[in-house]
Amino acid sequence: MQQPIWNFEQEPWGGAAHDETDVNLRAYFDRMPDEKMRQYSPEWSDERILEWDGNFRNDGALMIACCERDVDVDEYRRVIAQAIAYRDRVRRQVLAR
């Protein structure tokens, strides 16, 4: 498997406690293509986010491997905003490699 160019998964957590699901959600966003992530809008409805991502179950939880708990759209919104901020900060250096 090819490793993603992003490394949001390893970014500092700011002292916040985290579990396996938190780590795997960050890894999920590391593997999302930049072109797709740049389409995201925080103004979208929950339904639009579920449709756009295409990896949510019928019950509204994100399908990711090795989860201890479900990831709902509110957590998804919070973490994708962090992932976007991370990419905006490091994009120039990462893409220059």
C-alpha positions as CSV (number, residue, x, y, z in Angstrom):
1,M,0.0,0.0,0.0
2,Q,1.3,3.4,-0.9
3,Q,1.6,5.8,2.1
4,P,-0.1,9.2,1.8
5,I,2.0,12.3,1.4
6,W,0.1,13.9,4.3
7,N,0.9,13.1,8.0
8,F,-2.0,14.7,9.9
9,E,-2.2,11.4,11.8
10,Q,1.1,12.3,13.5
11,E,0.3,16.0,14.2
12,P,0.4,17.0,17.9
13,W,-2.9,16.6,19.7
14,G,-2.6,19.7,21.9
15,G,-2.7,17.7,25.1
16,A,-6.1,16.2,24.3
17,A,-6.7,12.6,25.1
18,H,-7.3,10.4,22.1
19,D,-8.3,6.9,21.2
20,E,-7.8,4.5,18.3
21,T,-10.8,6.0,16.5
22,D,-9.3,9.5,16.7
23,V,-6.1,8.2,15.2
24,N,-7.8,6.3,12.5
25,L,-10.0,9.3,11.6
26,R,-6.9,11.4,11.1
27,A,-5.4,8.6,9.0
28,Y,-8.6,8.5,7.0
29,F,-8.2,12.2,6.1
30,D,-4.5,11.7,5.3
31,R,-5.6,9.3,2.6
32,M,-8.3,11.7,1.1
33,P,-7.1,13.2,-2.1
34,D,-6.3,16.9,-1.8
35,E,-8.5,17.8,-4.7
36,K,-11.5,16.2,-2.9
37,M,-10.7,17.8,0.5
38,R,-10.5,21.2,-1.1
39,Q,-14.1,20.8,-2.4
40,Y,-15.4,20.5,1.2
41,S,-17.5,23.4,2.5
42,P,-18.4,23.8,6.2
43,E,-21.7,25.4,5.0
44,W,-22.9,22.0,3.6
45,S,-25.8,20.2,5.3
46,D,-25.1,17.0,7.1
47,E,-26.8,15.1,4.3
48,R,-24.6,16.8,1.7
49,I,-21.5,15.8,3.6
50,L,-22.6,12.1,3.9
51,E,-23.3,12.1,0.1
52,W,-20.0,13.9,-0.8
53,D,-17.8,11.6,1.3
54,G,-19.7,8.5,0.2
55,N,-18.4,6.4,3.1
56,F,-21.1,6.8,5.7
57,R,-23.4,3.9,6.8
58,N,-27.2,4.2,6.7
59,D,-27.2,5.0,10.4
60,G,-25.0,8.1,9.8
61,A,-21.7,6.8,11.1
62,L,-18.5,6.9,9.1
63,M,-17.1,3.5,7.9
64,I,-13.5,3.4,8.9
65,A,-11.3,0.5,10.0
66,C,-10.4,-0.3,13.5
67,C,-12.9,1.9,15.4
68,E,-13.7,1.7,19.0
69,R,-16.7,3.9,18.5
70,D,-18.8,5.5,15.8
71,V,-17.8,8.7,14.1
72,D,-20.8,11.0,13.5
73,V,-21.0,13.9,11.1
74,D,-20.4,16.4,14.0
75,E,-17.0,14.8,14.8
76,Y,-16.3,14.5,11.1
77,R,-16.9,18.2,10.6
78,R,-14.6,19.1,13.5
79,V,-11.7,16.9,12.4
80,I,-11.9,17.7,8.7
81,A,-11.6,21.4,9.7
82,Q,-8.4,20.5,11.6
83,A,-7.2,18.4,8.6
84,I,-7.8,21.3,6.2
85,A,-5.9,23.7,8.5
86,Y,-3.0,21.2,8.7
87,R,-2.9,20.9,4.9
88,D,-3.1,24.6,4.4
89,R,-0.2,25.0,6.7
90,V,2.1,22.3,5.2
91,R,0.9,22.1,1.6
92,R,3.8,24.0,0.1
93,Q,6.5,22.0,1.8
94,V,4.8,18.6,1.2
95,L,4.1,19.2,-2.5
96,A,7.7,20.5,-3.0
97,R,9.1,17.1,-2.2
